[in-house]
Amino acid sequence: MSDTADATTPDTDDLPDSVTESATPRESYAVPRAGDVKVRLRDVLAKMPDYKPGKPASAPAGVTAYKLSSNENPYGPLPSVLAAIEDSAATVNRYPDMAVTALTERLAKALDVPAECIATGTGSVAVLAQIVNAACDAGDEVVFAWRSFEAYPIVTQLAGAEPVMVGLDEQARHRLDAMLAAITDRTRVVLVCTPNNPTGPCVHQDELERFLDRVPEDVIVVVDEAYVEFVRDPQAVCGLDVWRHRPNVVVLRTFSKAYGLAGLRVGYAVAHPPVAAALRKTATPFGVNSVAQVAAIASLDAFDELEERVETLVAERDRVVLALADQGWRLPRSDANFVWFPLGADSTAFSQACGEAGLTVRQYGEDGVRVTIGEVEANSRLIEVAGRFGPR
């Protein structure tokens, strides 16, 4: 240090480079114009729709806000699950088990399937992408009903495949005969969402069996059961029952809805061994984090308690549906944790009416509005808004 230097000023020669660099003034960043960015991006991105998540809860001043836009479970984690999450947080400095061994074995026990038939991922939407990436090359086709889960066309196009959308019937149900007619020699995957998101009805066991009898055996049929725990339709298909005797069927499920772990991102597929192995190859390495794995296992262990919450939500769904029917609404049957208002051109006005009452809902253009079954007060408020708005 020089004789004239302040005794509190450190000698920069003795400091790490990171410290001296951070003290060096830098030019401010000027955002380049779009035309100045010459990097090459995939053409498909320009024509691909963005995924639109449910908006966060908001409300006018003095009104309690409720988020009914994302089909989340309104209840927080069970105490036993929360305790497991807290304990596992101490090890997040380590990579998770990439094979997701403990959760895979626990799922195999719960579902009575071989562990080699299970493939996991960061939510069922990620497992869906694993399926499409494993099955499709550029120019191949993926057939699905529309309107259905918003991610279907996105994951299809990201894989380089072409989405083939088949319209729903007048009851907002899958038209399986029309979907069968849409299958070509380029079809690699068919997606069957049951209950259908966002409209609510299930595909029935007998109609899916007839459909599968005629689908080429080299085409993967995905039975997407994200909401299976809420199903009460006695005719509804059970994906696992179908899977057991259909080598080309894959069952897709999630911990995000009934289990209330949407923020931790855990989903899985049940597939026959060669397909399940392919899904593990297309998964993001270490994708299912260690906290999520522990929370999912704890949730399976606490299923009896979780089932009570599911029954509460089903009872609330039935209460809402009955009240809306008494008001004159004729909505599609819902076996999920939401109801669908097929409002067409009135969708925006209804969404705004809900927003003014503190209910954030999910509008799908001019097709309709999906409203999640949430807290009792939120559901009662929905009934009030729908009554004032009047059936369409």
C-alpha positions as CSV (number, residue, x, y, z in Angstrom):
1,M,0.0,0.0,0.0
2,S,1.3,3.5,-0.8
3,D,2.1,6.0,1.9
4,T,-0.6,8.3,0.6
5,A,-3.4,5.6,0.4
6,D,-6.3,5.7,2.8
7,A,-5.8,2.9,5.4
8,T,-9.3,1.7,4.7
9,T,-8.7,1.2,0.9
10,P,-7.8,-2.4,0.0
11,D,-5.1,-3.2,-2.4
12,T,-6.9,-4.5,-5.4
13,D,-3.9,-6.7,-6.3
14,D,-4.9,-8.8,-3.2
15,L,-8.6,-9.2,-4.2
16,P,-10.2,-11.9,-6.3
17,D,-10.8,-11.1,-10.0
18,S,-14.6,-11.4,-9.4
19,V,-14.5,-8.5,-6.9
20,T,-12.4,-6.2,-9.0
21,E,-14.5,-6.9,-12.1
22,S,-17.7,-6.1,-10.3
23,A,-16.3,-2.7,-9.3
24,T,-15.4,-1.8,-12.9
25,P,-18.0,0.4,-14.6
26,R,-19.6,-1.2,-17.7
27,E,-21.5,0.2,-20.6
28,S,-25.3,0.0,-20.1
29,Y,-27.0,-2.6,-22.3
30,A,-28.9,-1.3,-25.3
31,V,-31.6,-3.7,-26.5
32,P,-30.9,-4.5,-30.2
33,R,-33.7,-4.0,-32.7
34,A,-35.3,-7.2,-33.9
35,G,-33.8,-6.8,-37.4
36,D,-30.3,-6.7,-35.9
37,V,-30.5,-10.1,-34.4
38,K,-29.4,-12.5,-37.1
39,V,-29.5,-15.9,-35.2
40,R,-31.5,-18.6,-36.8
41,L,-34.5,-19.9,-35.0
42,R,-36.9,-22.7,-36.0
43,D,-39.6,-21.6,-38.4
44,V,-42.3,-23.5,-36.4
45,L,-42.0,-21.1,-33.5
46,A,-43.5,-18.3,-35.5
47,K,-46.7,-20.2,-36.2
48,M,-46.9,-22.1,-32.9
49,P,-49.4,-20.8,-30.2
50,D,-48.1,-19.7,-26.8
51,Y,-49.2,-21.7,-23.8
52,K,-51.4,-19.4,-21.8
53,P,-51.4,-20.1,-18.1
54,G,-54.2,-19.2,-15.8
55,K,-53.9,-15.6,-14.6
56,P,-53.2,-15.0,-10.9
57,A,-55.9,-14.0,-8.5
58,S,-57.0,-10.3,-8.6
59,A,-60.0,-8.4,-7.4
60,P,-61.4,-4.9,-7.1
61,A,-60.6,-3.1,-3.8
62,G,-62.4,-4.6,-0.9
63,V,-63.2,-7.8,-2.6
64,T,-61.5,-11.1,-1.7
65,A,-59.7,-12.6,-4.7
66,Y,-59.9,-16.2,-5.7
67,K,-57.9,-17.9,-8.4
68,L,-60.2,-20.3,-10.4
69,S,-58.2,-20.3,-13.6
70,S,-55.6,-23.2,-13.3
71,N,-57.5,-26.2,-11.9
72,E,-55.3,-26.2,-8.8
73,N,-56.3,-27.9,-5.6
74,P,-57.2,-25.1,-3.2
75,Y,-55.9,-26.9,-0.2
76,G,-52.3,-26.7,0.9
77,P,-50.1,-29.8,1.5
78,L,-51.1,-32.2,4.2
79,P,-49.0,-31.8,7.4
80,S,-47.3,-35.1,6.8
81,V,-46.4,-34.1,3.2
82,L,-45.3,-30.7,4.3
83,A,-43.0,-32.2,6.9
84,A,-41.5,-34.5,4.3
85,I,-40.9,-31.5,2.1
86,E,-39.2,-29.6,4.8
87,D,-36.9,-32.5,5.7
88,S,-35.9,-33.1,2.1
89,A,-35.0,-29.4,1.6
90,A,-31.8,-30.0,3.6
91,T,-30.3,-32.1,0.8
92,V,-31.0,-29.9,-2.2
93,N,-27.3,-29.3,-2.7
94,R,-27.2,-32.8,-4.1
95,Y,-28.6,-34.0,-7.4
96,P,-31.8,-36.0,-7.2
97,D,-31.9,-39.7,-8.0
98,M,-32.0,-39.5,-11.8
99,A,-33.8,-42.9,-12.0
100,V,-36.5,-41.7,-9.6
101,T,-36.2,-45.1,-8.0
102,A,-38.1,-44.7,-4.8
103,L,-41.1,-43.0,-6.3
104,T,-41.2,-45.4,-9.2
105,E,-41.3,-48.4,-6.9
106,R,-43.9,-46.7,-4.7
107,L,-46.1,-46.0,-7.8
108,A,-45.6,-49.6,-9.0
109,K,-47.0,-50.8,-5.6
110,A,-49.9,-48.4,-5.6
111,L,-50.9,-49.1,-9.2
112,D,-50.1,-52.8,-9.1
113,V,-47.9,-52.6,-12.2
114,P,-44.2,-53.5,-12.8
115,A,-41.8,-50.8,-12.0
116,E,-40.3,-51.1,-15.5
117,C,-43.6,-49.9,-16.9
118,I,-43.4,-46.4,-15.2
119,A,-41.7,-43.3,-16.6
120,T,-41.7,-40.0,-14.7
121,G,-41.3,-36.4,-15.7
122,T,-41.8,-32.8,-14.6
123,G,-45.5,-32.9,-14.7
124,S,-47.7,-34.8,-17.1
125,V,-47.2,-32.2,-19.7
126,A,-43.4,-33.0,-19.8
127,V,-44.2,-36.7,-19.9
128,L,-46.5,-36.0,-22.8
129,A,-43.6,-34.2,-24.6
130,Q,-41.4,-37.2,-23.9
131,I,-44.0,-39.5,-25.6
132,V,-44.3,-37.3,-28.7
133,N,-40.5,-36.9,-29.0
134,A,-40.1,-40.6,-28.7
135,A,-42.6,-41.4,-31.3
136,C,-42.5,-38.6,-33.9
137,D,-40.2,-37.5,-36.6
138,A,-40.7,-34.4,-38.7
139,G,-43.8,-34.6,-40.8
140,D,-45.5,-37.3,-38.6
141,E,-49.0,-36.6,-37.2
142,V,-50.6,-36.4,-33.8
143,V,-54.4,-36.7,-33.6
144,F,-56.4,-35.3,-30.8
145,A,-59.8,-33.7,-30.0
146,W,-60.3,-30.0,-30.0
147,R,-60.9,-28.1,-27.9
148,S,-58.7,-30.1,-25.5
149,F,-55.6,-29.6,-23.4
150,E,-53.8,-26.5,-24.7
151,A,-50.4,-28.1,-24.6
152,Y,-51.2,-30.7,-27.2
153,P,-50.6,-28.6,-30.3
154,I,-47.5,-27.0,-28.7
155,V,-45.7,-30.2,-27.8
156,T,-46.7,-31.7,-31.2
157,Q,-45.2,-28.9,-33.2
158,L,-42.0,-28.6,-31.0
159,A,-41.4,-32.3,-32.0
160,G,-41.6,-31.4,-35.6
161,A,-44.9,-33.2,-36.0
162,E,-48.2,-32.0,-37.4
163,P,-51.3,-31.6,-35.1
164,V,-54.5,-33.0,-36.5
165,M,-57.5,-31.6,-34.5
166,V,-60.9,-33.2,-34.5
167,G,-63.8,-31.1,-33.2
168,L,-65.8,-32.2,-30.2
169,D,-69.5,-33.1,-30.4
170,E,-72.4,-30.9,-29.2
171,Q,-72.0,-32.3,-25.7
172,A,-68.3,-31.3,-25.7
173,R,-67.2,-35.0,-25.9
174,H,-64.7,-36.7,-28.1
175,R,-65.9,-37.9,-31.5
176,L,-63.9,-41.1,-31.5
177,D,-65.2,-42.2,-34.9
178,A,-64.1,-38.9,-36.5
179,M,-60.7,-39.3,-34.8
180,L,-60.4,-42.8,-36.2
181,A,-61.1,-41.4,-39.6
182,A,-58.4,-38.8,-39.2
183,I,-55.7,-41.5,-38.7
184,T,-53.4,-41.9,-41.7
185,D,-50.1,-43.7,-42.3
186,R,-48.3,-40.7,-40.9
187,T,-50.1,-40.9,-37.6
188,R,-47.8,-41.8,-34.7
189,V,-49.8,-40.7,-31.6
190,V,-53.4,-40.3,-30.7
191,L,-54.3,-38.3,-27.5
192,V,-57.5,-39.0,-25.6
193,C,-58.1,-36.6,-22.7
194,T,-60.5,-38.1,-20.2
195,P,-62.0,-36.2,-18.5
196,N,-61.5,-33.7,-21.2
197,N,-59.8,-30.4,-20.3
198,P,-61.4,-27.8,-20.5
199,T,-64.8,-29.2,-21.2
200,G,-65.2,-31.9,-18.5
201,P,-66.8,-35.1,-20.0
202,C,-65.2,-38.5,-19.8
203,V,-64.6,-41.0,-22.6
204,H,-66.6,-44.2,-21.8
205,Q,-65.0,-47.6,-21.5
206,D,-67.0,-49.3,-24.2
207,E,-66.5,-46.6,-26.8
208,L,-62.7,-46.4,-26.2
209,E,-62.5,-50.2,-26.5
210,R,-64.3,-50.1,-29.9
211,F,-62.0,-47.3,-31.0
212,L,-58.8,-49.2,-30.0
213,D,-60.0,-52.3,-31.8
214,R,-59.7,-50.3,-35.0
215,V,-56.6,-48.2,-34.3
216,P,-53.4,-49.6,-36.0
217,E,-51.3,-51.4,-33.4
218,D,-48.2,-49.3,-34.3
219,V,-49.9,-46.1,-33.2
220,I,-49.5,-45.0,-29.6
221,V,-52.8,-44.1,-27.9
222,V,-52.3,-41.9,-24.9
223,V,-55.1,-42.0,-22.3
224,D,-54.6,-38.7,-20.5
225,E,-56.1,-39.0,-17.0
226,A,-54.9,-35.9,-15.3
227,Y,-58.2,-35.6,-13.4
228,V,-58.9,-39.3,-12.9
229,E,-59.3,-39.0,-9.1
230,F,-62.4,-36.7,-9.6
231,V,-64.2,-39.1,-11.9
232,R,-67.6,-40.4,-10.8
233,D,-69.2,-41.4,-14.1
234,P,-69.9,-45.1,-13.8
235,Q,-69.3,-45.6,-17.6
236,A,-65.9,-43.8,-17.6
237,V,-62.9,-45.6,-18.9
238,C,-60.2,-46.8,-16.5
239,G,-57.0,-46.2,-18.4
240,L,-55.0,-48.9,-16.4
241,D,-57.6,-51.6,-17.2
242,V,-57.3,-50.8,-20.9
243,W,-53.5,-50.6,-20.8
244,R,-53.1,-54.1,-19.3
245,H,-54.3,-55.7,-22.5
246,R,-53.4,-53.1,-25.1
247,P,-49.6,-52.9,-26.0
248,N,-50.0,-49.6,-27.8
249,V,-51.8,-47.7,-24.9
250,V,-50.0,-45.3,-22.6
251,V,-51.7,-43.9,-19.4
252,L,-50.7,-40.4,-18.4
253,R,-51.3,-39.1,-14.8
254,T,-50.1,-36.3,-12.6
255,F,-49.6,-35.2,-9.0
256,S,-50.6,-31.6,-9.8
257,K,-54.4,-31.8,-9.4
258,A,-55.9,-34.1,-6.8
259,Y,-52.6,-34.4,-4.9
260,G,-52.0,-30.7,-4.7
261,L,-48.4,-30.7,-5.8
262,A,-48.7,-28.4,-8.9
263,G,-45.8,-26.3,-7.8
264,L,-43.4,-29.3,-7.6
265,R,-44.1,-30.7,-11.1
266,V,-44.4,-34.5,-10.9
267,G,-46.1,-36.6,-13.6
268,Y,-45.8,-40.1,-14.8
269,A,-46.8,-42.5,-17.6
270,V,-47.7,-46.2,-17.4
271,A,-46.5,-47.8,-20.6
272,H,-45.3,-51.3,-21.7
273,P,-41.6,-51.8,-21.2
274,P,-40.2,-50.8,-24.6
275,V,-42.3,-47.6,-24.7
276,A,-41.5,-46.7,-21.0
277,A,-37.8,-47.2,-21.8
278,A,-38.1,-44.8,-24.7
279,L,-39.8,-42.2,-22.5
280,R,-37.0,-42.4,-20.0
281,K,-34.5,-41.7,-22.8
282,T,-36.4,-38.5,-23.9
283,A,-36.7,-37.2,-20.3
284,T,-34.7,-34.2,-19.0
285,P,-31.9,-35.7,-16.9
286,F,-32.5,-35.1,-13.2
287,G,-35.8,-33.4,-14.1
288,V,-37.9,-34.6,-11.2
289,N,-36.2,-32.9,-8.3
290,S,-35.5,-34.6,-4.9
291,V,-38.1,-32.5,-3.0
292,A,-40.8,-33.4,-5.5
293,Q,-39.9,-37.1,-5.3
294,V,-40.2,-37.1,-1.5
295,A,-43.5,-35.1,-1.6
296,A,-45.0,-37.5,-4.2
297,I,-44.2,-40.5,-2.1
298,A,-45.5,-38.9,1.1
299,S,-48.7,-38.0,-0.8
300,L,-49.2,-41.6,-1.9
301,D,-48.7,-42.7,1.7
302,A,-51.3,-40.2,2.8
303,F,-53.8,-41.1,0.1
304,D,-56.7,-41.7,2.6
305,E,-56.4,-38.2,3.9
306,L,-56.1,-36.8,0.3
307,E,-59.1,-38.8,-0.7
308,E,-61.2,-36.9,1.8
309,R,-60.2,-33.6,0.2
310,V,-61.0,-35.0,-3.2
311,E,-64.5,-36.0,-2.0
312,T,-65.0,-32.5,-0.6
313,L,-64.1,-31.0,-4.0
314,V,-66.4,-33.5,-5.8
315,A,-69.3,-32.6,-3.4
316,E,-68.6,-28.9,-4.1
317,R,-68.6,-29.6,-7.9
318,D,-71.9,-31.3,-7.6
319,R,-73.3,-28.4,-5.5
320,V,-72.2,-25.9,-8.1
321,V,-73.6,-28.0,-11.0
322,L,-76.9,-28.5,-9.4
323,A,-77.3,-24.8,-8.5
324,L,-76.4,-23.8,-12.1
325,A,-78.9,-26.3,-13.5
326,D,-81.6,-24.8,-11.2
327,Q,-80.7,-21.4,-12.8
328,G,-81.3,-22.8,-16.2
329,W,-77.7,-23.5,-17.3
330,R,-77.2,-26.6,-19.5
331,L,-73.5,-27.3,-19.2
332,P,-71.5,-30.4,-20.3
333,R,-71.1,-33.0,-17.6
334,S,-67.9,-32.5,-15.7
335,D,-66.0,-35.3,-14.0
336,A,-63.0,-33.1,-13.2
337,N,-62.4,-30.3,-10.7
338,F,-63.9,-27.6,-13.0
339,V,-67.0,-26.6,-15.0
340,W,-67.2,-25.4,-18.6
341,F,-69.4,-22.6,-19.8
342,P,-69.7,-22.9,-23.6
343,L,-70.6,-19.3,-24.0
344,G,-69.3,-18.5,-27.5
345,A,-69.4,-14.7,-28.1
346,D,-70.5,-14.1,-24.5
347,S,-67.3,-15.6,-23.0
348,T,-65.6,-12.2,-22.6
349,A,-68.6,-10.6,-20.8
350,F,-68.9,-13.6,-18.4
351,S,-65.1,-13.5,-17.7
352,Q,-65.4,-9.8,-16.9
353,A,-68.4,-10.4,-14.6
354,C,-66.5,-13.0,-12.7
355,G,-63.5,-10.7,-12.5
356,E,-65.6,-7.9,-11.0
357,A,-66.7,-10.4,-8.3
358,G,-63.1,-11.3,-7.5
359,L,-63.0,-14.6,-9.4
360,T,-60.2,-15.1,-11.9
361,V,-61.3,-17.6,-14.5
362,R,-59.9,-19.1,-17.7
363,Q,-61.3,-17.9,-20.9
364,Y,-60.7,-19.7,-24.2
365,G,-61.2,-17.1,-26.8
366,E,-64.8,-17.2,-28.0
367,D,-65.2,-20.9,-27.3
368,G,-66.1,-20.7,-23.6
369,V,-64.9,-20.2,-20.0
370,R,-63.5,-22.8,-17.6
371,V,-64.0,-22.3,-13.9
372,T,-62.1,-24.3,-11.3
373,I,-63.9,-25.7,-8.3
374,G,-62.2,-23.9,-5.4
375,E,-63.0,-22.7,-1.9
376,V,-66.6,-22.9,-0.7
377,E,-66.9,-19.1,-0.7
378,A,-65.5,-18.9,-4.2
379,N,-67.9,-21.5,-5.5
380,S,-70.8,-19.7,-3.9
381,R,-69.8,-16.5,-5.5
382,L,-69.6,-18.2,-8.9
383,I,-73.2,-19.3,-8.5
384,E,-74.2,-15.8,-7.7
385,V,-72.4,-14.4,-10.7
386,A,-73.9,-17.0,-13.0
387,G,-77.3,-16.3,-11.7
388,R,-77.0,-12.6,-12.4
389,F,-75.5,-13.2,-15.8
390,G,-78.2,-15.6,-16.8
391,P,-77.9,-18.9,-18.7
392,R,-76.9,-18.7,-22.4
